[in-house]
Amino acid sequence: MSCSLEEIERMRQQLNTLVSELKGNFLHPAVIEISRQLDSLINEYLQTKTVAHAVGDNS
């Protein structure tokens, strides 16, 4: 599965909203879970870009 910057941005906004709702509680289990999901999306995106760059695709 390939993720997009739009997906990353949506999840980032979701994380920011949740943290605001929880009054800055970064240790809440829901915040930790969304943060992990966001990390996975970012890693997937970067891997895709790294592989594309390695084969000469500069998109």
TORTORDREN-848317 format. One record per residue: residue in three letters; residue number from 0; x, y negated, z of N, C-alpha, C, O, CB in turn. Coordinates in Angstrom, 3 decimals. Each point is the difference from the previous one (the first is absolute). Glycine has a CB too. Example, Ala and Ser with C-alpha at 12.3 -4.5 7.8 and 13.67 -1.06 7.14 Angstrom:
BEGIN
   marvo   mikol     n.east    n.north       n.up    ca.east   ca.north      ca.up     c.east    c.north       c.up     o.east    o.north       o.up    cb.east   cb.north      cb.up
     ALA       0     13.190      5.690      7.800     -0.890     -1.190      0.000      0.900     -1.200      0.000      1.036      0.019      0.665     -2.928      1.154      0.581
     SER       1      1.542     -2.223     -1.966      0.820     -1.190      0.060     -0.770     -1.090      0.730      0.509     -1.108      0.169      0.675      1.736     -2.314
This chain:
BEGIN
   marvo   mikol     n.east    n.north       n.up    ca.east   ca.north      ca.up     c.east    c.north       c.up     o.east    o.north       o.up    cb.east   cb.north      cb.up
     MET       0      0.847      1.187      0.000     -0.847     -1.187      0.000      0.880     -1.235      0.000      0.967     -0.088      0.757     -2.804      1.316      0.461
     SER       1      1.500     -2.163     -2.059      0.741     -1.246     -0.081     -0.838     -1.127      0.595     -1.175     -0.155     -0.332      2.402      0.965     -1.726
     CYS       2     -0.616     -1.583      2.929     -0.748     -1.091      0.619      0.370     -1.322     -0.672      1.004     -0.109     -0.704     -1.094      1.367      2.902
     SER       3     -0.751     -2.248     -1.955      0.210     -1.306     -0.622      0.223     -1.053      1.076     -0.259      0.218      1.184     -1.165      0.449     -3.153
     LEU       4      1.908     -1.801      1.520      0.173     -1.119      0.922     -1.344     -0.449      0.569     -0.068     -0.486      1.129      2.107     -0.236     -2.403
     GLU       5     -3.104      0.885      0.493     -1.331     -0.375      0.480     -0.416      0.872      1.182     -0.561     -0.497      0.977     -0.055     -0.259     -3.292
     GLU       6      0.892      2.056      2.224     -0.309      0.904      1.108      0.791     -0.370      1.250     -0.526      0.000      1.113      0.029      1.820     -2.761
     ILE       7      1.762     -2.133      1.438      0.861     -0.404      1.121     -0.542     -1.271      0.636     -0.066     -0.101      1.225      2.070      1.158     -2.333
     GLU       8     -2.387     -2.017      0.297     -0.525     -1.256      0.523     -1.309      0.210      0.756     -0.206     -0.595      1.058      1.308     -0.611     -2.948
     ARG       9     -1.992      2.052      1.354     -1.268      0.286      0.695      0.260      0.618      1.377     -0.627     -0.382      0.988     -0.515      0.716     -3.214
     MET      10      2.062      0.611      2.279      0.286      0.644      1.275      0.690     -0.975      0.960     -0.237      0.047      1.207      0.420      2.174     -2.382
     ARG      11      0.655     -3.089      0.652      0.660     -1.010      0.837     -1.041     -0.930      0.612      0.075     -0.333      1.183      1.998      0.448     -2.620
     GLN      12     -3.037     -0.529      0.632     -1.065     -0.859      0.507     -0.848      0.720      1.042     -0.410     -0.587      1.001      0.377     -0.615     -3.189
     GLN      13     -0.223      2.484      1.934     -0.756      0.808      0.965      0.751      0.076      1.331     -0.602     -0.121      1.067     -0.400      1.472     -2.956
     LEU      14      2.296     -1.155      1.819      0.820      0.064      1.210     -0.020     -1.335      0.738     -0.163     -0.030      1.220      1.627      1.756     -2.306
     ASN      15     -1.301     -2.815      0.366     -0.029     -1.329      0.626     -1.341     -0.273      0.678     -0.048     -0.526      1.112      1.672     -0.287     -2.835
     THR      16     -2.711      1.177      1.041     -1.334     -0.200      0.571     -0.167      0.808      1.279     -0.500     -0.513      1.001     -0.418      0.093     -3.295
     LEU      17      1.331      1.666      2.263     -0.126      0.859      1.174      0.810     -0.542      1.172     -0.493     -0.043      1.127      0.131      2.005     -2.631
     VAL      18      1.590     -2.373      1.249      0.840     -0.552      1.066     -0.653     -1.253      0.595      0.029     -0.200      1.214      2.040      1.119     -2.349
     SER      19     -2.649     -1.747      0.289     -0.696     -1.189      0.496     -1.190      0.386      0.870     -0.207     -0.569      1.072      0.930     -0.692     -3.112
     GLU      20     -1.501      2.230      1.572     -1.164      0.453      0.759      0.410      0.586      1.352     -0.731     -0.113      0.984     -0.465      0.565     -3.141
     LEU      21      2.358      0.167      2.190      0.486      0.622      1.236      0.880     -0.947      0.804      0.707      0.421      0.916     -0.813      1.798     -2.039
     LYS      22      0.058     -3.500      0.772      0.721     -1.058      0.724      1.507      0.275      0.101      0.618     -0.181      1.049     -2.709     -0.250      0.252
     GLY      23      2.650      0.870     -2.419      1.446      0.180     -0.074      0.525      1.290      0.599      1.198      0.127      0.252     -1.067     -2.541     -0.184
     ASN      24     -1.018      3.374      0.164      0.433      1.275      0.590      0.599      0.901     -1.085     -0.709      0.763     -0.656     -1.084     -0.948      2.445
     PHE      25      3.096      0.079     -1.957      0.699      0.790     -1.016      0.141      1.465      0.395      0.375      0.829     -0.829      0.855     -2.881      0.174
     LEU      26     -1.522      2.378      1.890      0.160      1.378      0.475     -1.306      0.795     -0.032     -0.026      1.168      0.387      1.884     -1.968      1.055
     HIS      27     -2.930      0.175     -1.897     -1.273      0.709     -0.105      0.148      1.119     -1.039      0.600     -0.210     -1.054     -1.910     -1.890      1.703
     PRO      28      0.769      3.278     -0.355      0.145      1.131     -0.938     -0.472     -0.302     -1.423      0.605      0.485     -0.955     -0.898      1.000      2.899
     ALA      29     -0.761     -2.264     -2.106     -0.483     -0.327     -1.347      1.003     -0.873     -0.744      0.189      0.162     -1.206     -2.552      0.002      2.023
     VAL      30      3.003     -1.083     -0.111      1.015     -0.858     -0.608      1.202      0.837     -0.427      0.535     -0.173     -1.095     -1.301     -1.776      2.504
     ILE      31      1.175      2.841     -0.545      1.142      0.866     -0.315     -0.308      0.857     -1.220      0.857      0.171     -0.867     -0.192     -0.130      3.295
     GLU      32     -1.874      0.499     -2.507     -0.373      0.848     -1.133     -0.009     -0.779     -1.315      0.543      0.469     -1.000     -1.904      0.934      2.556
     ILE      33      0.758     -2.572     -1.562     -0.028     -0.804     -1.231      1.407     -0.441     -0.375      0.349     -0.044     -1.180     -2.674     -0.749      1.724
     SER      34      3.127      0.469      0.454      1.389     -0.385     -0.259      0.766      1.149     -0.663      0.777     -0.220     -0.929     -0.847     -1.348      2.905
     ARG      35     -0.152      2.770     -1.502      0.644      1.179     -0.605     -0.466      0.194     -1.440      0.800      0.293     -0.889     -0.637      0.783      3.157
     GLN      36     -1.460     -1.244     -2.484     -0.533      0.134     -1.355      0.592     -1.063     -0.925      0.341      0.290     -1.147     -2.467      0.670      2.087
     LEU      37      2.244     -2.185     -0.440      0.593     -1.073     -0.784      1.459      0.304     -0.312      0.451     -0.202     -1.127     -2.029     -1.436      2.181
     ASP      38      2.310      2.119     -0.068      1.394      0.399     -0.228      0.100      1.051     -1.103      0.876     -0.072     -0.862     -0.355     -0.439      3.262
     SER      39     -1.427      1.487     -2.364      0.008      1.052     -1.023     -0.274     -0.568     -1.382      0.652      0.384     -0.970     -1.412      1.260      2.683
     LEU      40     -0.202     -2.559     -1.812     -0.287     -0.628     -1.291      1.201     -0.780     -0.523      0.344      0.080     -1.179     -2.754     -0.225      1.822
     ILE      41      3.039     -0.609      0.251      1.170     -0.785     -0.407      1.119      0.922     -0.459      0.635     -0.252     -1.024     -1.265     -1.568      2.641
     ASN      42      0.873      2.881     -0.868      1.050      0.956     -0.388     -0.307      0.649     -1.340      0.887      0.166     -0.837     -0.417      0.265      3.248
     GLU      43     -1.731     -0.065     -2.610     -0.400      0.602     -1.274      0.203     -0.982     -1.152      0.503      0.367     -1.062     -2.176      1.070      2.270
     TYR      44      1.281     -2.673     -0.987      0.171     -1.030     -1.030      1.475     -0.191     -0.340      0.375     -0.056     -1.171     -2.462     -1.086      1.977
     LEU      45      2.909      1.043      0.221      1.431     -0.207     -0.228      0.643      1.200     -0.693      0.871     -0.165     -0.855     -0.806     -1.308      2.871
     GLN      46     -0.495      2.678     -1.647      0.529      1.197     -0.672     -0.363     -0.015     -1.475      0.832      0.308     -0.854     -1.008      0.993      2.994
     THR      47     -1.057     -1.656     -2.436     -0.451     -0.071     -1.391      0.821     -1.015     -0.778      0.416      0.262     -1.128     -2.729      0.392      1.837
     LYS      48      2.545     -1.815     -0.101      0.788     -1.035     -0.670      1.455      0.436     -0.162      0.619     -0.289     -1.024     -2.144     -1.463      1.971
     THR      49      2.068      2.433      0.034      1.389      0.466     -0.074      0.162      1.027     -1.116      0.964     -0.054     -0.763     -0.683     -0.367      3.228
     VAL      50     -1.226      1.355     -2.558      0.050      1.019     -1.049     -0.182     -0.653     -1.364      0.710      0.341     -0.946     -1.610      1.394      2.540
     ALA      51     -0.027     -2.657     -1.706     -0.236     -0.683     -1.276      1.248     -0.764     -0.429      0.363      0.008     -1.176     -2.818     -0.207      1.714
     HIS      52      3.108     -0.455      0.410      1.216     -0.744     -0.311      1.118      0.940     -0.436      0.783     -0.329     -0.891     -1.456     -1.436      2.538
     ALA      53      0.745      2.938     -1.015      1.050      0.958     -0.328     -0.143      0.552     -1.427      0.993      0.359     -0.632     -0.867      0.235      3.063
     VAL      54     -1.352     -0.530     -2.923     -0.201      0.502     -1.359     -0.125     -1.123     -1.013     -0.285      0.254     -1.170     -0.822      1.741      2.128
     GLY      55      1.316     -3.237     -0.526      0.053     -1.125     -0.924     -1.290     -0.741     -0.208     -0.083     -0.840     -0.896      1.838      2.043     -0.176
     ASP      56     -2.763     -0.925      1.864     -1.278     -0.723     -0.103      0.054     -1.166      0.975      0.061      0.217      1.210     -1.350      1.891     -1.880
     ASN      57      1.269     -3.329      0.174      0.133     -1.181      0.851     -1.318     -0.643      0.365     -0.030     -1.182      0.343      2.204      0.819     -1.378
     SER      58     -3.283      1.119      0.970     -1.315     -0.586      0.311     -0.209     -0.181      1.485     -1.052     -0.480      0.422      0.153      1.526     -2.466
